[in-house]
Amino acid sequence: MSDDRLIVALDVPNALEGLALAKKLGDAVSFYKIGLGMLTGGGLALANELKQEHGKRIFLDMKLFDIGNTVENAVRGLAQFDLDFLTVHGDPHVVRAAKEGAAGKDLKILAVTILTSLNREDLDAGLIKPGDVRDLVLERAARAFEAGADGVIASPQEAALIRALPQAEGRLIVTPGVRPAGADLGDQKRVATPAQAVADGADHIVVGRPIYRAADPVAAAEAVLAELNSLAMH
Ligand SMILES: O=C(O)c1cc(=O)[nH]c(=O)n1[C@@H]1O[C@H](COP(=O)(O)O)[C@@H](O)[C@H]1O
């Protein structure tokens, strides 16, 4: 049985490559993320095909951020596709507008707190207010939940803190920035292992390069799933 706690990021350039990878991963993986890198390469068509013909769940990662009216219209359009998750930035006006746009649809709006590739130095460069990154993530998560977000995106390093928020009751925590022990970090800065992320309260983990760049992506995905399952048995 496939385990939808693992979401594989299909960060390959186009739908053809994405479909080939998904076919190779077969029954091992049941949830895929399609993002900005594939937008011009047939990403929405692939989302449709994976959903309708292969029965996969779909996370469309658009990280929308704009004035409320524009976000609402964009989400209303995207909600016509058969998607499971959609990302927006976690600012309350964006989350509220996205929820309006998704009204009546079975589409979960996930709010990005602070990108997992950023550390305090990067936040200083972006003029983000001082303070510990974890505290800022926690504040953004609380505000996003209060604005109606169905879930948040954060690093696994913040998952336990978010899970303990009263506002997180019944909401999703989805963590990218996941690296099996010893794997190359790439541009990720706030990371943890798959087992740690789930032990700390993540409902889903997003894994890209450690799987799609592996010499054997099927074995890499199975190793992540085995790590999650070994946790369940403890
Ligand atoms: O929204 C996301 O999915 C996301 C948020 C975030 O804070 N960090 C982050 O890495 N992501 C996405 O998660 C995926 C992580 O990919 P890898 O670093 O290759 O495992 C990429 O597709 C990112 O765009």
The ligand as an ORCA input file, in Angstrom:
! r2SCAN-3c Opt
* xyz 0 1
  O       6.304     25.248     -0.892
  C       7.185     24.383     -0.993
  O       6.927     23.259     -1.408
  C       8.526     24.706     -0.487
  C       8.584     25.610      0.566
  C       9.793     25.803      1.249
  O       9.863     26.548      2.233
  N      10.881     25.113      0.831
  C      10.866     24.266     -0.250
  O      11.902     23.663     -0.549
  N       9.693     24.090     -0.938
  C       9.677     23.224     -2.144
  O       9.964     21.886     -1.777
  C      10.800     21.246     -2.732
  C      12.058     20.770     -2.057
  O      12.877     20.133     -2.984
  P      14.257     19.462     -2.599
  O      15.074     20.474     -1.845
  O      14.861     19.119     -3.929
  O      13.934     18.251     -1.747
  C      11.038     22.271     -3.843
  O      10.109     21.988     -4.879
  C      10.718     23.602     -3.209
  O      10.159     24.505     -4.154
*
